[in-house]
Amino acid sequence: FLGDRSAATYDWPDTGDYVVRCTVTDRKGGTASDTVVIRVRDKASRIVTSPTVRLSGQILEQGQPVADALVEATPNHRAWTNSDGRYTIVNLPPATYRVKVQKPEYTFTSADAQGAPLSSPRTISVGPKSGDVNFLARSIERVPPHLTITNPTSGASLNGWPIITGTARDNYGGSGLDRVEISIRHDDSFWNGAGWGAQQTWLRAKVSGAQWEYQPLAGQGIALPKGKYIIDAVAYDRAGNSNNAPISGGYITFDGPTDFITLPSLNGLSKENNSHTIELWTKTENVPAFRTWLLLLGSPESSAHHWLFNANGSTQFGVDGDGSGQLQPRLKRGEWAQLATSFDGQVLRAYVNGIQVGETNARFNLHSGPTVPFTLGKPFKGDTAFQGSFKEVRIWKGARTESEILNSMSTSMSGQEKDLILCWRLDTPIGATISDASGHGNDGQVTGNPTWTAPTSTDFLINLP
């Protein structure tokens, strides 16, 4: 809450312990953070009315601190690690807790006081003399599995449904293939296992070793329309890696200095600081020389909502022109990830692949002029052009929850969903404009010469007798 001031005052709502976290961001995207614990006592008695204890510790990966990991004792008692990998959870009643640690693309093991890994997670008993509870982190290497559709062949003319078969193998350190999912589309309808609908559905294939198969209509006797069908198959290994963007269809890639999409006026947001949610799939190709802009909702330097990607690989998601309160979800070059920010009018939360990775207080001014512009991949302030890919860009009225974001991240929207005000699927060849599937008329204008990549799929014809 300091902003540009060197000092500030704050009225604490109650007695107890409070964690104060300070994050400093320089103009080149570098950040550092630290936390202190403040104990607020009753003015008259000079005691804390509800005695509680603290839980603290450190998270390291090969001796290096892991920042922005979420440590949770209960849903109401949790904290994120600072730049030194340290966390402090306060106001815990003395009790026994099972501590959970989360950060996208990491696995965690509890450690003893000397930093040696323990064989299993511990149940922590917290009391006045509790010591540190430490954890060891390990990055999950993102190596995609390999998948091939062997039957039917592309362009085949068939009488009735075939058994769809293929091969898949895991490339990730022997962790094994987890599953293969199938999506079948005819025109604008998707097969859901019992009939056709507007919502894309992913159906589980039967996996046996490196072989998989799916029988779409075995024993159901449902008549099928003639025409062209598209099959998408996605393989996942046990580390959560997939062989392509989890949403079916093609995607758009910005690879030139003037490739971006603009929307001069977004229909559907009516207040300066109203609640909203932004979601998209992206894959960054190059770390920029200085920084690049994934998106901007609003006008530059007017407390708009920006997503920035910095030269050191870090990110800044938050209020444009305000160096404080920036969230920093982690991106890896060359890998697909679903990113989201959800704002409820006071708190901005960031998500990577459906998991919350941070939150901060924020205040936006989206209506600094007569309209609310929205840009995708456009550089501002002399920064570097974005180089990478986008898929399924969405803007919603209102703050979506973690479960809502997670449950819909791998599903293409029909456009009829409540509160959806912009949906750029980017799954078909592009022209001068990008159509808005939400029905709100928020069509994007294409600048430059971005490329469109067709989906990994098999097309075949169904000829019924």
N, C-alpha and C positions, 0 to 999 in steps of 0.2 A: 504493500500500500504506500510505499515511499514515492513512486513515480520519479519525477525530476528533483524532488526535495532531498535535502541531506538529513532531515530528521522528521519524525511524525509521532503523533500520540494515538493511543488506541485504548478504548474502554473495554476491559475484559468482562465478559458476561457473567462469570461465576468464578468461584475459587477452584483451584486445582492446578494441574500442570498443563502447559501449552508448549507445543513445538513451533518455533519460529524459523522458517527457512528463507534464506536470502540467495537469490540467483543473480549473477552478474553476466551480462552479454556484451562483448565488444562489437565494433562495427564490421569485423571480418567473420563474425559467426562463432567466435570462441566463447565458451561459457565456463563458469565455475559456480558451485553452490556449496553452502554450509548451513548447518542447523544449530540452534541453541535451545535449551529447555528453560522456560520461565515458570516459576511457581508463584501463583497468585494466592495470597492469604487474606483472611477476613480482617478488615481494618480494625475492628474492635478487639477481637480475641487474639489476633496475630497467628491464627492457626488455620490450616486447611480443613474445611468442614467435613470433607469426605476423603479420608486418607487413602491413597492409592500408591501403586508402585509403577516402575518403568521397566520396559524390556528393550534392550539395545544390543547392537552387535555390528558385524561387518561382513560384507560379501566380496570375495576375491575370485578372480579367474587367473590362474597361474601367477599369483602374487600381485596382480593388478586389480585396483578397485573397480567394481561394477556399479555405475550410477543408474538412477531411475528404475531400480527394481522395486516392485511392490512387495512389502512384507506385511502379512495379515495374521493377527491373532484371532480377531472376530471381525465381522463386517463393519463394526463401528470402531474398531481399534486397529489401525493400520498406518503405515508410513512408507515413504519412498526413500531410497538411499541417496546420499549426496555425492559430490565429486570424489570423496574419499571412500565411497562404498559403505558408509556408516548409516545406520538408521536408529531412530528412537521412537518407541511407541509409549505413550503416556496414559495416565488415568486408568490403568488396569487394576481391577480388584484382585487381591491375592487369590490365585486359583490355578488350575491346571489347564493349559492351552495346547492345541496342536497348531503349530505355526506353519503357514503356507507362504511360499515365495514364488513370484511370477515375473517374467519378463519375456516378451516374444523372442524366439530363436535362441533361448537358453534352457538348459536343464540345471537343477540345483541339488546338492547333497549337503546335509548338515555336517558340521565339523566340530571337533573338540577344541579345547582352549589353545592347543598348540597348532591348530589348523589342519590336523589330520582328518580325513573323511571318516564318517561313521557308516556302519553297514546299513542303517535304516533311519528314516526320519524319527526325531525324538518327540516325545510328549513333554512339554516344558512346564515345570512347576514354578510359578513366579511368586517371589516373596521379597521382603525388604533387602535381603542379601544376595539376590540373584546376580550371577555373573553374565558376561556377554554370551549371546547366542549367535554363533557365526555360521556362515554357509560358504560352500565352494560352488562356483559357477562354471559351466562349460558351454561354449557356443555350439549350436547345432549347425553343422556345415550343410549348406543348401545345395545338394546335388540331385537333380531331377531324375526320376526313374524314366525308363524308355518304354514306349507303348506302340504297338502296331495293330491295325485292324486287318485280319487276313481274309475274312469272309463277311459280307460280299465284297467283291472288288469294285473300285470306283467306276460308275457308269454302267454297271450291270443291269440287264433287263430280266426281271424275275417274275414268276407266277406265285404270288403269295409271299408271306414273310419267311425269310431265311432264319436260321440260327446264327446270330451274330457272334463271331469268334475272333480271337486275337491273341497276341503274346504280350507279355510285360515282364520286365525284370528290374530289380532294385539295384541302384548304383551307390547306395549310401552305406558303406561300412558294414554290410551284413545285417542291417536292421530289419530287412525283409519287406516284401510288398504287403501293404495293408489292405487295399481294396481297389477295385476298378468300378467306375460309375459311368452309366450310359445315358445320353439324352437323345431323343428321337423327335425330329420336327418335320411337319408337313405343312407347307405354306406358313401361316402364322400360328399354327396350333402345335401343342406338344403332347406326346403320349405320356400318361401318368400311371400306366400299368393296368388301367381298366377302361380308359376312354381318352378323348382328346379335350384339352383345355388351353386357356390362354397363358397359364403360368408354366414357366419352364420347370420340368421335374427331372431330377437325377435318380436313376434306378440302379440298384446294386447288381453287378454281374457276379457270376459264380467263378471263383478263382481257385485253381489247382496248380500249385507250383508256378511255372512261368506261363501257364495257359489260362485263358478266361473265356467265358461264353455267356450269352444272354439270349433267352427265348422270349421275344416280346409278347407273343399271343398264344403261347402253348395252351391248347385246350379251351380257349375262350370263345372261339368261333365268331369273332366280331369282324364284320365286313370292313374292308379298307378301301379308301378312295384311291383312284389311279393318280399318278403324278410323281413328282420328284420328292425324295426324302433325304434328309441330312442326319447323319449319325455323328455325334461327338462322343468320344471316349476319353476319360481322364483317369490316370493311374496315380495313386498316392502311396508313398512308403510310410513306414511307421514313425518317421521323424516329422511327418506332416508335409513333406515336399510333394509337389505335383508336377506333371509333365507339361502343363501349359496353364494359361490363365484359367482359374476355376469357373468363370462364366463363359458359356458357349459363345461362339461367333468370332468375328474378326476384331481387330483393334487398330487404332490410329497411332502413327509414330511421327513425332516432330524431330527432324534431323537437319533442318536448315536454320540459318540465323533469323529468318522472318516467319517461321511456322508457328501459328497460334490460332486460337478461336476466341472470338469476342461476342458478347451479348450486351448491346448498349443499355438495355433497360430490362431488368428482371421483374416479371409479373408475379405477385403473390406475397411479397414481404412489404408490410405497410408501416413499420415503425423503425426508429433509428437504432434501437437496441433490442429488437425483438428476438425471441428464441428461434433457433434454426439448427439444422444439421446438414453437413456436407459429407458425401461419401464418394469414393472412386477407387478403381483399380489402377495402379501405375507400375511401371518398370523403368528405372533410371538407367541410362546407358553410360554417361560420363559424369565425373565429378567436375563441377564448373570451375573456371579460373578464379572467380570471386564468389558469386552466389547466383542462383537462378530462382525464378518464381514458378512454382507449380500452379498456383491460382491466386486470384484476388477477387473478393466479393466486396464491392464498394470502390471508392476512388483512392488513389495513393495519398499517403500522408494525411488522411482524414479519419483516422481510427477505424479503417476498414479491416476486414478479416483476411489475413494473408497466410499462405503456406510457402515457406522459403526453404531452399536446399543450398547449403553452404559448401565452401571449397574444402573444408576439413571433413566433409561427410556428415556433419550434423544438420539438424533441421531447426526451423523456428516457425511454430504455428501459433498465431495469436493476433494481437491488435497491432496494426501497422502504425509505425511512428512512436510506439511505446516499447522501450527496451526491456521493461520488466514484464513478468508474467508470461514468458514465452514457453510453450511446450516443445519438447524435443523428441518426437517419435523417431526410432532408428530405421534407416533405410539401408539396403544393401544393393550395390550396383549390379544390374543384370538380373534381378529377381523380381517377380511379381509380388505385390503386396496390396491388400485392401486397406486404405487409410480413411479415417473418419474423424470429424470433430463435431461435438454436440454441445450447444450453448443454451442454457435455460434462462437467460436474462441476467445471470450473475456469475455463474461458474462455467468455464470452458473445459471440456474433457476431450482427450485425444485417445484414439483407438488404432491398433494395428492388428489386422486379421481378426477383428471382433473382440479383442481383449484391451481393456483400458490400460493405458501406459502413463497417464498423468492427468492432473487437473490444476487449474489456476483461476483466480478471480479475473474477470475481464469486463470491459464496457466498450461496446462498439458504437460507431456512428455510421451506419450503412447509408443513410439518406443525407449525405452532406450536400447534395445538389438535388435537382428535380427528379432524378432517376437513380436506381441502384444498378450500376454496371457489374458484369461478371466476365472475367477473362480466364482462359486456361492456357498456361504455357507462355504467356506474354511477358517479356522482360520490362522492367521499369528502372528508372534512376541510373541508366547506363549499365545495368547488370547483364550477365551472360544469358543467351537464349537457352531455354530448356531443351535437352536432348533426351528423349525417352518416349515411352508409350503410355496411352490412356485407354481405359475401357470402362463403360457403365458409370458415367458421372451423374450424380443425383444431388438435388437440394430439396430439403423437406421444411415445411413449417413446423416449429416446435422442436423440442429436444428429445431425440430418440434415446432409448435406454440401451445398455450394453447387450441385453438379450435380443432386442429388436435388431440391432446392427449385426450381431453374430448370426442370427437365424436367417437373415436375408442376404448375407454377403456373397454367397455363391449362387444366387438365384437372380435371373434377369427380371426386372419389373415389367408388369403388363402395362403400366401407365395409369391404371385405375385406382391405385392405392391411395388411401386417405392421407391428406396433407403432403403428398408428393407434388411439388410445383415445377420441377425440372428433371428430365431424364434423357440424357444423351447416351444411347446405347453404344454408338460407334461400332456396330457389328455388321454394317453393310458398306459397300464402296461409297466414298464421300464425294461431294461436289462442292459448290460454292457455299452451301448452307448445311447445317446439321439439324435435323428435325428433332423437335422435342416430343417425346412419347407421352408426356404427362397430360397433354391437352391444354396447357396454359399458354401456348404460343411462344415459348421461350426458345426460339430457334437460334442457333449460333451461326456466326459469320466466319468463314474460313479464310485465313490470310496465309500467303506463302504456298508451298507445295508439299504438305504432309503426305505421307504414304499410308496406304491401308493394306493390312495383311489379312489374307483369308484365313478362316478357321481350319484347324486340323480336323478333317471330317471325311466321310465317305458319302457320295451322292449315288443313289441308285433308283431305278424305276420299278414300280410295282404294276405288273400287267395281270389283271384278274381275268380268269376264263369267262 
